[in-house]
């Protein structure tokens, strides 16, 4: 049974559990998205913030709120993209 010390050691050293592997769909997606520049997700997030603000100023509150939920998703996708590039996939 793994102890907390083992878990911390695994996280620090980057040792991966060979029993846990990515499926073929996840591997294919990671392979394709790793080709995208990380800046893309940052600019998509910033662009959607600007678009949301523009719709808010224009008085279209519902559209503004809809688009205002996008930046978080783009930034999380950017983090995932960066992790795949740095750590690789199985």
C-alpha positions as CSV (number, residue, x, y, z in Angstrom):
1,X,0.0,0.0,0.0
2,X,1.3,3.4,-1.0
3,X,2.1,5.9,1.8
4,X,1.8,9.6,1.7
5,X,5.6,9.7,1.5
6,X,5.5,7.5,-1.6
7,X,2.9,9.8,-3.2
8,X,5.0,12.9,-2.5
9,X,8.1,11.2,-3.9
10,X,6.2,10.2,-7.0
11,X,5.0,13.8,-7.5
12,X,8.4,15.3,-7.0
13,X,10.3,12.8,-9.2
14,X,7.7,12.5,-11.9
15,X,7.5,8.7,-11.7
16,X,4.4,7.5,-13.4
17,X,2.3,4.6,-12.4
18,X,2.6,2.0,-15.3
19,X,-0.9,0.7,-14.5
20,X,-2.5,4.0,-15.4
21,X,-2.3,4.7,-19.2
22,X,-4.2,7.1,-21.5
23,X,-6.7,5.7,-23.8
24,X,-6.3,5.9,-27.6
25,X,-8.7,8.9,-27.9
26,X,-6.9,11.0,-25.2
27,X,-3.5,10.2,-26.7
28,X,-4.7,11.2,-30.2
29,X,-6.1,14.5,-28.8
30,X,-3.0,15.3,-26.8
31,X,-0.8,14.6,-29.8
32,X,-2.7,17.0,-32.0
33,X,-3.2,19.8,-29.4
34,X,0.5,19.7,-28.4
35,X,1.1,21.1,-31.9
36,X,-0.8,24.3,-31.1
37,X,1.2,27.2,-29.6
38,X,0.4,27.9,-26.0
39,X,-0.1,31.6,-26.8
40,X,-3.2,30.7,-28.8
41,X,-5.2,29.8,-25.7
42,X,-4.1,33.0,-23.9
43,X,-5.1,35.2,-26.8
44,X,-8.5,33.3,-27.1
45,X,-9.1,34.0,-23.4
46,X,-8.2,37.7,-23.7
47,X,-10.2,38.0,-26.9
48,X,-13.3,36.5,-25.4
49,X,-12.9,38.9,-22.4
50,X,-12.8,41.9,-24.8
51,X,-15.7,40.6,-26.8
52,X,-17.7,40.1,-23.6
53,X,-17.0,43.7,-22.5
54,X,-17.9,45.0,-25.9
55,X,-21.3,43.2,-25.8
56,X,-21.8,44.5,-22.3
57,X,-21.2,48.1,-23.4
58,X,-23.5,47.5,-26.4
59,X,-26.3,46.5,-24.0
60,X,-26.5,42.9,-25.0
61,X,-26.2,41.5,-21.5
62,X,-27.2,37.8,-22.3
63,X,-24.6,37.5,-25.1
64,X,-22.0,39.2,-22.9
65,X,-22.6,36.7,-20.0
66,X,-22.5,33.8,-22.4
67,X,-19.2,34.9,-23.9
68,X,-17.9,35.9,-20.5
69,X,-17.8,32.2,-19.5
70,X,-15.3,31.3,-22.2
71,X,-12.0,32.7,-20.9
72,X,-11.8,30.3,-18.0
73,X,-12.2,27.4,-20.4
74,X,-9.6,28.7,-22.8
75,X,-7.1,29.3,-20.0
76,X,-7.7,25.8,-18.6
77,X,-7.2,24.3,-22.0
78,X,-4.0,26.3,-22.3
79,X,-2.7,24.9,-19.0
80,X,-3.6,21.4,-20.1
81,X,-1.8,22.0,-23.4
82,X,1.3,23.3,-21.6
83,X,1.3,20.2,-19.3
84,X,1.1,17.9,-22.2
85,X,4.0,19.7,-23.8
86,X,6.2,19.6,-20.7
87,X,5.3,16.2,-19.3
88,X,4.3,14.4,-22.4
89,X,1.6,11.8,-22.6
90,X,1.7,8.0,-22.0
